[in-house]
Amino acid sequence: MMATDWPGLEKRLELATGAEPELDRELAMAFAVAEAPFTASVPHCRTLVEAALPGMKLHLGYGASGMFPYALLSGEGLHVVSEAPTVPLAILRSLAAAETARARSAPPAA
C-alpha cells in the first residue's frame, strides 16, 4: 500500500468547491474505509472522523461573517480549524490537516 500524500490531499480539498466523486475515492483509499460520498455528506464525514481520529472532538459552526462553515478538530495535542464552501469540505479539510500534522510529528520509519 502506498503512503498517503497528506499535503497533496489537503491541497485537493482546498481546491474543491462541492461534491467530487474522485476525491471521495481518494479519501476512502487514504483512510482505508469503504467508499462513500464524503464530499457531499456530513454524516459520512462524521463517521470518517470518528474512525480516523477516535477521541478527537469535532465542532461545526459558521465564521464571524456567517458565510462559510468551519470545522474544528481538537484533542491529542492538536487544534485544527478549517473553513470551506460546504460543511463536509470544512470537516474534510480539518481531517486532512490533522493527519498532515500527525504525519509530521510521527517518528521516522526505521
Phi and psi in radians as a Rosetta constraint file:
Dihedral C 1 N 2 CA 2 C 2 CIRCULARHARMONIC -1.382 0.35
Dihedral N 2 CA 2 C 2 N 3 CIRCULARHARMONIC 2.460 0.35
Dihedral C 2 N 3 CA 3 C 3 CIRCULARHARMONIC -1.167 0.35
Dihedral N 3 CA 3 C 3 N 4 CIRCULARHARMONIC 2.539 0.35
Dihedral C 3 N 4 CA 4 C 4 CIRCULARHARMONIC -1.333 0.35
Dihedral N 4 CA 4 C 4 N 5 CIRCULARHARMONIC 2.368 0.35
Dihedral C 4 N 5 CA 5 C 5 CIRCULARHARMONIC -1.493 0.35
Dihedral N 5 CA 5 C 5 N 6 CIRCULARHARMONIC 1.496 0.35
Dihedral C 5 N 6 CA 6 C 6 CIRCULARHARMONIC -1.080 0.35
Dihedral N 6 CA 6 C 6 N 7 CIRCULARHARMONIC -0.783 0.35
Dihedral C 6 N 7 CA 7 C 7 CIRCULARHARMONIC -1.071 0.35
Dihedral N 7 CA 7 C 7 N 8 CIRCULARHARMONIC -0.645 0.35
Dihedral C 7 N 8 CA 8 C 8 CIRCULARHARMONIC -1.147 0.35
Dihedral N 8 CA 8 C 8 N 9 CIRCULARHARMONIC -0.713 0.35
Dihedral C 8 N 9 CA 9 C 9 CIRCULARHARMONIC -1.147 0.35
Dihedral N 9 CA 9 C 9 N 10 CIRCULARHARMONIC -0.688 0.35
Dihedral C 9 N 10 CA 10 C 10 CIRCULARHARMONIC -1.020 0.35
Dihedral N 10 CA 10 C 10 N 11 CIRCULARHARMONIC -0.761 0.35
Dihedral C 10 N 11 CA 11 C 11 CIRCULARHARMONIC -1.089 0.35
Dihedral N 11 CA 11 C 11 N 12 CIRCULARHARMONIC -0.772 0.35
Dihedral C 11 N 12 CA 12 C 12 CIRCULARHARMONIC -1.111 0.35
Dihedral N 12 CA 12 C 12 N 13 CIRCULARHARMONIC -0.643 0.35
Dihedral C 12 N 13 CA 13 C 13 CIRCULARHARMONIC -1.205 0.35
Dihedral N 13 CA 13 C 13 N 14 CIRCULARHARMONIC -0.606 0.35
Dihedral C 13 N 14 CA 14 C 14 CIRCULARHARMONIC -1.124 0.35
Dihedral N 14 CA 14 C 14 N 15 CIRCULARHARMONIC -0.580 0.35
Dihedral C 14 N 15 CA 15 C 15 CIRCULARHARMONIC -1.440 0.35
Dihedral N 15 CA 15 C 15 N 16 CIRCULARHARMONIC -0.326 0.35
Dihedral C 15 N 16 CA 16 C 16 CIRCULARHARMONIC -1.211 0.35
Dihedral N 16 CA 16 C 16 N 17 CIRCULARHARMONIC 2.533 0.35
Dihedral C 16 N 17 CA 17 C 17 CIRCULARHARMONIC -2.152 0.35
Dihedral N 17 CA 17 C 17 N 18 CIRCULARHARMONIC -0.067 0.35
Dihedral C 17 N 18 CA 18 C 18 CIRCULARHARMONIC -3.046 0.35
Dihedral N 18 CA 18 C 18 N 19 CIRCULARHARMONIC -2.743 0.35
Dihedral C 18 N 19 CA 19 C 19 CIRCULARHARMONIC -1.113 0.35
Dihedral N 19 CA 19 C 19 N 20 CIRCULARHARMONIC 2.303 0.35
Dihedral C 19 N 20 CA 20 C 20 CIRCULARHARMONIC -2.464 0.35
Dihedral N 20 CA 20 C 20 N 21 CIRCULARHARMONIC 1.755 0.35
Dihedral C 20 N 21 CA 21 C 21 CIRCULARHARMONIC -0.983 0.35
Dihedral N 21 CA 21 C 21 N 22 CIRCULARHARMONIC -0.628 0.35
Dihedral C 21 N 22 CA 22 C 22 CIRCULARHARMONIC -1.131 0.35
Dihedral N 22 CA 22 C 22 N 23 CIRCULARHARMONIC -0.698 0.35
Dihedral C 22 N 23 CA 23 C 23 CIRCULARHARMONIC -1.167 0.35
Dihedral N 23 CA 23 C 23 N 24 CIRCULARHARMONIC -0.641 0.35
Dihedral C 23 N 24 CA 24 C 24 CIRCULARHARMONIC -1.034 0.35
Dihedral N 24 CA 24 C 24 N 25 CIRCULARHARMONIC -0.749 0.35
Dihedral C 24 N 25 CA 25 C 25 CIRCULARHARMONIC -1.112 0.35
Dihedral N 25 CA 25 C 25 N 26 CIRCULARHARMONIC -0.745 0.35
Dihedral C 25 N 26 CA 26 C 26 CIRCULARHARMONIC -1.118 0.35
Dihedral N 26 CA 26 C 26 N 27 CIRCULARHARMONIC -0.709 0.35
Dihedral C 26 N 27 CA 27 C 27 CIRCULARHARMONIC -1.116 0.35
Dihedral N 27 CA 27 C 27 N 28 CIRCULARHARMONIC -0.743 0.35
Dihedral C 27 N 28 CA 28 C 28 CIRCULARHARMONIC -1.044 0.35
Dihedral N 28 CA 28 C 28 N 29 CIRCULARHARMONIC -0.745 0.35
Dihedral C 28 N 29 CA 29 C 29 CIRCULARHARMONIC -1.172 0.35
Dihedral N 29 CA 29 C 29 N 30 CIRCULARHARMONIC -0.742 0.35
Dihedral C 29 N 30 CA 30 C 30 CIRCULARHARMONIC -1.077 0.35
Dihedral N 30 CA 30 C 30 N 31 CIRCULARHARMONIC -0.664 0.35
Dihedral C 30 N 31 CA 31 C 31 CIRCULARHARMONIC -1.773 0.35
Dihedral N 31 CA 31 C 31 N 32 CIRCULARHARMONIC 0.074 0.35
Dihedral C 31 N 32 CA 32 C 32 CIRCULARHARMONIC 0.925 0.35
Dihedral N 32 CA 32 C 32 N 33 CIRCULARHARMONIC 0.885 0.35
Dihedral C 32 N 33 CA 33 C 33 CIRCULARHARMONIC -2.242 0.35
Dihedral N 33 CA 33 C 33 N 34 CIRCULARHARMONIC 2.944 0.35
Dihedral C 33 N 34 CA 34 C 34 CIRCULARHARMONIC -1.153 0.35
Dihedral N 34 CA 34 C 34 N 35 CIRCULARHARMONIC 2.517 0.35
Dihedral C 34 N 35 CA 35 C 35 CIRCULARHARMONIC -1.103 0.35
Dihedral N 35 CA 35 C 35 N 36 CIRCULARHARMONIC 2.450 0.35
Dihedral C 35 N 36 CA 36 C 36 CIRCULARHARMONIC -2.681 0.35
Dihedral N 36 CA 36 C 36 N 37 CIRCULARHARMONIC 2.881 0.35
Dihedral C 36 N 37 CA 37 C 37 CIRCULARHARMONIC -1.386 0.35
Dihedral N 37 CA 37 C 37 N 38 CIRCULARHARMONIC 1.095 0.35
Dihedral C 37 N 38 CA 38 C 38 CIRCULARHARMONIC -0.983 0.35
Dihedral N 38 CA 38 C 38 N 39 CIRCULARHARMONIC -0.744 0.35
Dihedral C 38 N 39 CA 39 C 39 CIRCULARHARMONIC -1.245 0.35
Dihedral N 39 CA 39 C 39 N 40 CIRCULARHARMONIC -0.097 0.35
Dihedral C 39 N 40 CA 40 C 40 CIRCULARHARMONIC -2.166 0.35
Dihedral N 40 CA 40 C 40 N 41 CIRCULARHARMONIC 0.005 0.35
Dihedral C 40 N 41 CA 41 C 41 CIRCULARHARMONIC -2.369 0.35
Dihedral N 41 CA 41 C 41 N 42 CIRCULARHARMONIC 2.015 0.35
Dihedral C 41 N 42 CA 42 C 42 CIRCULARHARMONIC -1.100 0.35
Dihedral N 42 CA 42 C 42 N 43 CIRCULARHARMONIC -0.803 0.35
Dihedral C 42 N 43 CA 43 C 43 CIRCULARHARMONIC -1.019 0.35
Dihedral N 43 CA 43 C 43 N 44 CIRCULARHARMONIC -0.705 0.35
Dihedral C 43 N 44 CA 44 C 44 CIRCULARHARMONIC -1.165 0.35
Dihedral N 44 CA 44 C 44 N 45 CIRCULARHARMONIC -0.651 0.35
Dihedral C 44 N 45 CA 45 C 45 CIRCULARHARMONIC -1.138 0.35
Dihedral N 45 CA 45 C 45 N 46 CIRCULARHARMONIC -0.755 0.35
Dihedral C 45 N 46 CA 46 C 46 CIRCULARHARMONIC -1.053 0.35
Dihedral N 46 CA 46 C 46 N 47 CIRCULARHARMONIC -0.764 0.35
Dihedral C 46 N 47 CA 47 C 47 CIRCULARHARMONIC -1.082 0.35
Dihedral N 47 CA 47 C 47 N 48 CIRCULARHARMONIC -0.711 0.35
Dihedral C 47 N 48 CA 48 C 48 CIRCULARHARMONIC -1.121 0.35
Dihedral N 48 CA 48 C 48 N 49 CIRCULARHARMONIC -0.759 0.35
Dihedral C 48 N 49 CA 49 C 49 CIRCULARHARMONIC -1.066 0.35
Dihedral N 49 CA 49 C 49 N 50 CIRCULARHARMONIC -0.788 0.35
Dihedral C 49 N 50 CA 50 C 50 CIRCULARHARMONIC -1.070 0.35
Dihedral N 50 CA 50 C 50 N 51 CIRCULARHARMONIC -0.666 0.35
Dihedral C 50 N 51 CA 51 C 51 CIRCULARHARMONIC -1.292 0.35
Dihedral N 51 CA 51 C 51 N 52 CIRCULARHARMONIC -0.730 0.35
Dihedral C 51 N 52 CA 52 C 52 CIRCULARHARMONIC -1.390 0.35
Dihedral N 52 CA 52 C 52 N 53 CIRCULARHARMONIC -0.634 0.35
Dihedral C 52 N 53 CA 53 C 53 CIRCULARHARMONIC -2.314 0.35
Dihedral N 53 CA 53 C 53 N 54 CIRCULARHARMONIC 1.161 0.35
Dihedral C 53 N 54 CA 54 C 54 CIRCULARHARMONIC -1.027 0.35
Dihedral N 54 CA 54 C 54 N 55 CIRCULARHARMONIC 2.402 0.35
Dihedral C 54 N 55 CA 55 C 55 CIRCULARHARMONIC 1.581 0.35
Dihedral N 55 CA 55 C 55 N 56 CIRCULARHARMONIC -0.228 0.35
Dihedral C 55 N 56 CA 56 C 56 CIRCULARHARMONIC -1.348 0.35
Dihedral N 56 CA 56 C 56 N 57 CIRCULARHARMONIC 2.545 0.35
Dihedral C 56 N 57 CA 57 C 57 CIRCULARHARMONIC -1.657 0.35
Dihedral N 57 CA 57 C 57 N 58 CIRCULARHARMONIC 2.376 0.35
Dihedral C 57 N 58 CA 58 C 58 CIRCULARHARMONIC -2.011 0.35
Dihedral N 58 CA 58 C 58 N 59 CIRCULARHARMONIC 2.205 0.35
Dihedral C 58 N 59 CA 59 C 59 CIRCULARHARMONIC -2.171 0.35
Dihedral N 59 CA 59 C 59 N 60 CIRCULARHARMONIC 2.333 0.35
Dihedral C 59 N 60 CA 60 C 60 CIRCULARHARMONIC -2.026 0.35
Dihedral N 60 CA 60 C 60 N 61 CIRCULARHARMONIC 2.578 0.35
Dihedral C 60 N 61 CA 61 C 61 CIRCULARHARMONIC -2.986 0.35
Dihedral N 61 CA 61 C 61 N 62 CIRCULARHARMONIC -2.921 0.35
Dihedral C 61 N 62 CA 62 C 62 CIRCULARHARMONIC -2.155 0.35
Dihedral N 62 CA 62 C 62 N 63 CIRCULARHARMONIC 2.479 0.35
Dihedral C 62 N 63 CA 63 C 63 CIRCULARHARMONIC -1.098 0.35
Dihedral N 63 CA 63 C 63 N 64 CIRCULARHARMONIC 3.073 0.35
Dihedral C 63 N 64 CA 64 C 64 CIRCULARHARMONIC -1.005 0.35
Dihedral N 64 CA 64 C 64 N 65 CIRCULARHARMONIC -0.559 0.35
Dihedral C 64 N 65 CA 65 C 65 CIRCULARHARMONIC -1.277 0.35
Dihedral N 65 CA 65 C 65 N 66 CIRCULARHARMONIC -0.345 0.35
Dihedral C 65 N 66 CA 66 C 66 CIRCULARHARMONIC 1.342 0.35
Dihedral N 66 CA 66 C 66 N 67 CIRCULARHARMONIC 0.093 0.35
Dihedral C 66 N 67 CA 67 C 67 CIRCULARHARMONIC -1.606 0.35
Dihedral N 67 CA 67 C 67 N 68 CIRCULARHARMONIC -0.746 0.35
Dihedral C 67 N 68 CA 68 C 68 CIRCULARHARMONIC -1.996 0.35
Dihedral N 68 CA 68 C 68 N 69 CIRCULARHARMONIC 2.387 0.35
Dihedral C 68 N 69 CA 69 C 69 CIRCULARHARMONIC -1.286 0.35
Dihedral N 69 CA 69 C 69 N 70 CIRCULARHARMONIC 2.696 0.35
Dihedral C 69 N 70 CA 70 C 70 CIRCULARHARMONIC -2.250 0.35
Dihedral N 70 CA 70 C 70 N 71 CIRCULARHARMONIC 2.771 0.35
Dihedral C 70 N 71 CA 71 C 71 CIRCULARHARMONIC -2.257 0.35
Dihedral N 71 CA 71 C 71 N 72 CIRCULARHARMONIC 2.249 0.35
Dihedral C 71 N 72 CA 72 C 72 CIRCULARHARMONIC -1.950 0.35
Dihedral N 72 CA 72 C 72 N 73 CIRCULARHARMONIC 2.189 0.35
Dihedral C 72 N 73 CA 73 C 73 CIRCULARHARMONIC -1.984 0.35
Dihedral N 73 CA 73 C 73 N 74 CIRCULARHARMONIC 2.255 0.35
Dihedral C 73 N 74 CA 74 C 74 CIRCULARHARMONIC -2.495 0.35
Dihedral N 74 CA 74 C 74 N 75 CIRCULARHARMONIC 2.639 0.35
Dihedral C 74 N 75 CA 75 C 75 CIRCULARHARMONIC 2.330 0.35
Dihedral N 75 CA 75 C 75 N 76 CIRCULARHARMONIC 2.892 0.35
Dihedral C 75 N 76 CA 76 C 76 CIRCULARHARMONIC 0.921 0.35
Dihedral N 76 CA 76 C 76 N 77 CIRCULARHARMONIC 0.599 0.35
Dihedral C 76 N 77 CA 77 C 77 CIRCULARHARMONIC 1.345 0.35
Dihedral N 77 CA 77 C 77 N 78 CIRCULARHARMONIC 0.124 0.35
Dihedral C 77 N 78 CA 78 C 78 CIRCULARHARMONIC -1.931 0.35
Dihedral N 78 CA 78 C 78 N 79 CIRCULARHARMONIC 2.616 0.35
Dihedral C 78 N 79 CA 79 C 79 CIRCULARHARMONIC -2.590 0.35
Dihedral N 79 CA 79 C 79 N 80 CIRCULARHARMONIC 1.825 0.35
Dihedral C 79 N 80 CA 80 C 80 CIRCULARHARMONIC -2.179 0.35
Dihedral N 80 CA 80 C 80 N 81 CIRCULARHARMONIC 2.272 0.35
Dihedral C 80 N 81 CA 81 C 81 CIRCULARHARMONIC -2.190 0.35
Dihedral N 81 CA 81 C 81 N 82 CIRCULARHARMONIC 2.304 0.35
Dihedral C 81 N 82 CA 82 C 82 CIRCULARHARMONIC -2.381 0.35
Dihedral N 82 CA 82 C 82 N 83 CIRCULARHARMONIC 2.438 0.35
Dihedral C 82 N 83 CA 83 C 83 CIRCULARHARMONIC -1.817 0.35
Dihedral N 83 CA 83 C 83 N 84 CIRCULARHARMONIC 2.747 0.35
Dihedral C 83 N 84 CA 84 C 84 CIRCULARHARMONIC -2.825 0.35
Dihedral N 84 CA 84 C 84 N 85 CIRCULARHARMONIC 2.954 0.35
Dihedral C 84 N 85 CA 85 C 85 CIRCULARHARMONIC -1.202 0.35
Dihedral N 85 CA 85 C 85 N 86 CIRCULARHARMONIC -0.391 0.35
Dihedral C 85 N 86 CA 86 C 86 CIRCULARHARMONIC -2.339 0.35
Dihedral N 86 CA 86 C 86 N 87 CIRCULARHARMONIC 2.772 0.35
Dihedral C 86 N 87 CA 87 C 87 CIRCULARHARMONIC -1.098 0.35
Dihedral N 87 CA 87 C 87 N 88 CIRCULARHARMONIC -0.818 0.35
Dihedral C 87 N 88 CA 88 C 88 CIRCULARHARMONIC -1.003 0.35
Dihedral N 88 CA 88 C 88 N 89 CIRCULARHARMONIC -0.735 0.35
Dihedral C 88 N 89 CA 89 C 89 CIRCULARHARMONIC -1.167 0.35
Dihedral N 89 CA 89 C 89 N 90 CIRCULARHARMONIC -0.622 0.35
Dihedral C 89 N 90 CA 90 C 90 CIRCULARHARMONIC -1.082 0.35
Dihedral N 90 CA 90 C 90 N 91 CIRCULARHARMONIC -0.767 0.35
Dihedral C 90 N 91 CA 91 C 91 CIRCULARHARMONIC -1.083 0.35
Dihedral N 91 CA 91 C 91 N 92 CIRCULARHARMONIC -0.837 0.35
Dihedral C 91 N 92 CA 92 C 92 CIRCULARHARMONIC -1.136 0.35
Dihedral N 92 CA 92 C 92 N 93 CIRCULARHARMONIC -0.648 0.35
Dihedral C 92 N 93 CA 93 C 93 CIRCULARHARMONIC -1.115 0.35
Dihedral N 93 CA 93 C 93 N 94 CIRCULARHARMONIC -0.737 0.35
Dihedral C 93 N 94 CA 94 C 94 CIRCULARHARMONIC -1.161 0.35
Dihedral N 94 CA 94 C 94 N 95 CIRCULARHARMONIC -0.691 0.35
Dihedral C 94 N 95 CA 95 C 95 CIRCULARHARMONIC -1.092 0.35
Dihedral N 95 CA 95 C 95 N 96 CIRCULARHARMONIC -0.822 0.35
Dihedral C 95 N 96 CA 96 C 96 CIRCULARHARMONIC -1.129 0.35
Dihedral N 96 CA 96 C 96 N 97 CIRCULARHARMONIC -0.692 0.35
Dihedral C 96 N 97 CA 97 C 97 CIRCULARHARMONIC -1.113 0.35
Dihedral N 97 CA 97 C 97 N 98 CIRCULARHARMONIC -0.689 0.35
Dihedral C 97 N 98 CA 98 C 98 CIRCULARHARMONIC -1.126 0.35
Dihedral N 98 CA 98 C 98 N 99 CIRCULARHARMONIC -0.722 0.35
Dihedral C 98 N 99 CA 99 C 99 CIRCULARHARMONIC -1.156 0.35
Dihedral N 99 CA 99 C 99 N 100 CIRCULARHARMONIC -0.676 0.35
Dihedral C 99 N 100 CA 100 C 100 CIRCULARHARMONIC -1.083 0.35
Dihedral N 100 CA 100 C 100 N 101 CIRCULARHARMONIC -0.783 0.35
Dihedral C 100 N 101 CA 101 C 101 CIRCULARHARMONIC -1.100 0.35
Dihedral N 101 CA 101 C 101 N 102 CIRCULARHARMONIC -0.742 0.35
Dihedral C 101 N 102 CA 102 C 102 CIRCULARHARMONIC -1.135 0.35
Dihedral N 102 CA 102 C 102 N 103 CIRCULARHARMONIC -0.697 0.35
Dihedral C 102 N 103 CA 103 C 103 CIRCULARHARMONIC -1.128 0.35
Dihedral N 103 CA 103 C 103 N 104 CIRCULARHARMONIC -0.660 0.35
Dihedral C 103 N 104 CA 104 C 104 CIRCULARHARMONIC -1.176 0.35
Dihedral N 104 CA 104 C 104 N 105 CIRCULARHARMONIC -0.590 0.35
Dihedral C 104 N 105 CA 105 C 105 CIRCULARHARMONIC -1.574 0.35
Dihedral N 105 CA 105 C 105 N 106 CIRCULARHARMONIC -0.133 0.35
Dihedral C 105 N 106 CA 106 C 106 CIRCULARHARMONIC -1.281 0.35
Dihedral N 106 CA 106 C 106 N 107 CIRCULARHARMONIC 2.502 0.35
Dihedral C 106 N 107 CA 107 C 107 CIRCULARHARMONIC -1.142 0.35
Dihedral N 107 CA 107 C 107 N 108 CIRCULARHARMONIC 2.593 0.35
Dihedral C 107 N 108 CA 108 C 108 CIRCULARHARMONIC -1.104 0.35
Dihedral N 108 CA 108 C 108 N 109 CIRCULARHARMONIC 2.575 0.35
Dihedral C 108 N 109 CA 109 C 109 CIRCULARHARMONIC -1.172 0.35
Dihedral N 109 CA 109 C 109 N 110 CIRCULARHARMONIC 2.469 0.35
